[in-house]
Amino acid sequence: MSRCRRCLLAEAGEQVTYDELTAYLATLPPTTLTDEETYQKRITECINCDCLISGMCLKCGCYVEVRARLKEADCPNINEQRW
């Protein structure tokens, strides 16, 4: 079975990891998280980036669904920063 390499975790068949990351994000203070609109814009940029592989950013190794949710985070691609 071939998996989509340019997908987010849940889409890539990594539901357990996705659930763990969601649980982690739920423990963070709401003031450290970005609003839903900003999150969706960031995720859209990540989905369209060649550095996304199965939910992970090849530039920094993070899970994009976590990084995009953090208010103070930014795109780690210093050459082509997307957000």
Solvent accessible surface area in square Angstrom, and as a share of the most:
residue,aa,sasa,rsa
1,M,227,1.01
2,S,108,0.70
3,R,133,0.48
4,C,64,0.39
5,R,154,0.56
6,R,94,0.34
7,C,18,0.11
8,L,20,0.10
9,L,4,0.02
10,A,43,0.33
11,E,111,0.50
12,A,3,0.02
13,G,52,0.50
14,E,58,0.26
15,Q,91,0.40
16,V,111,0.64
17,T,33,0.19
18,Y,73,0.28
19,D,72,0.37
20,E,109,0.49
21,L,29,0.14
22,T,68,0.39
23,A,61,0.47
24,Y,106,0.40
25,L,23,0.12
26,A,86,0.67
27,T,104,0.61
28,L,39,0.19
29,P,74,0.46
30,P,113,0.71
31,T,106,0.62
32,T,57,0.33
33,L,41,0.21
34,T,15,0.09
35,D,85,0.44
36,E,93,0.42
37,E,115,0.52
38,T,44,0.26
39,Y,23,0.09
40,Q,86,0.38
41,K,123,0.52
42,R,27,0.10
43,I,9,0.05
44,T,71,0.41
45,E,63,0.28
46,C,14,0.08
47,I,64,0.32
48,N,87,0.45
49,C,13,0.08
50,D,112,0.58
51,C,21,0.13
52,L,2,0.01
53,I,35,0.18
54,S,37,0.24
55,G,0,0.00
56,M,74,0.33
57,C,12,0.07
58,L,118,0.59
59,K,99,0.42
60,C,60,0.36
61,G,41,0.39
62,C,30,0.18
63,Y,69,0.26
64,V,6,0.03
65,E,10,0.05
66,V,21,0.12
67,R,58,0.21
68,A,0,0.00
69,R,52,0.19
70,L,52,0.26
71,K,96,0.41
72,E,158,0.71
73,A,21,0.16
74,D,68,0.35
75,C,9,0.05
76,P,32,0.20
77,N,11,0.06
78,I,155,0.79
79,N,121,0.62
80,E,116,0.52
81,Q,97,0.43
82,R,84,0.31
83,W,55,0.19
